[in-house]
Amino acid sequence: MSWSAYIKGFKSFLQLEKSLSENSVQAYIRDVEKLSQFMAMSFPDTKQEEIQLEQLQAFLKWIHEAGLSATSQARIISGLKSYFKYLLLEDVITINPTDLLEAPKTMRKLPDTLSIEELEKLLNGFDLSTPEGTRNKAILETMYSCGLRVSELTDLRISNVYSDVEFIRVIGKGNKERLIPIGSSALKFIQIYLENIRVHILPQKNCEDILFLNKRGGKLSRVMIFYIIKDITMKAGIRKNIHPHTLRHSFATHLIEGGADLRAVQEMLGHESISTTEIYTHLDRDFLRDTLNRFHPRYQ
């Protein structure tokens, strides 16, 4: 069988048996297609069932020399491992050549965080005499109070803000819902926005229940949130590379530094794996040293 026939079967396997999202499926298919292109150029006489570890290592060298980052290389290897596992299940191969294939070491670079003082500067920097200033203040208060992703913020619905019990319901990755506590300050500015700004905006079709709207009554875009944060960061005189995810990272970091349980933070962030949450527990050396100083009986 040709590469295209096997890839077609692999795609069905990912969709039907693995239930992956369309974006994930397409990413896996692109990874396999890269390998098929390489094999056609470098080893045109080798059939799929004859591929050896050495040829896969040559492929890794090829994508490395093409300038792909270690993270991208690791992702491609993950895709190829899934593909060859599929071929093994289908009895196309009897030995998996990716078993000994090693991914390059990747470093997880953490984004800048904001100190509590810097956050105060941001949150107090809006002009509340303007509709946009009032709305944007409510947006940042909500993002930081709940550690929201941008998509969760832009999709947030009025009907999912439970002011009486101080919780919001959000739709996260994989269309999964979760309840997150929301602080009184964020609720206060949401209420001000609803009663004084949003009430004067005619929502577009299907946006009637969306909380934060643009001037035309439509849903805010991810890019718009980025510009709002960049603008207020510049006005506050903060010289860091701040973007929407920085608020989420700061939310988690401040909770951990304040003594919050990692599992609770995991639940609020909507992470399936605790290892993902650990990325957000970046604690500076001074904090770690201070913790040892205060609590370790032999650290003096």
Secondary structure, 3 states (H helix, E strand, C coil): CCHHHHHHHHHHHHHHHCCCCHHHHHHHHHHHHHHHHHHHHHCCCCCHHHCCHHHHHHHHHHHHHCCCCHHHHHHHHHHHHHHHHHHHHCCCCCCCCCCCCCCCCCCCCCCCCCCHHHHHHHHCCCCCCCHHHHHHHHHHHHHHHHCCCHHHHHCCEHHHEECCCCEEEEECHHHCEEEEECCHHHHHHHHHHHHHCHHHCCCCCCCCCECCECCCCCECCHHHHHHHHHHHHHHCCCCCCCCHHHHHHHHHHHHHHCCCCHHHHHHHHCCCCHHHHHCCCCCCHHHHHHHHHHHCCCCC
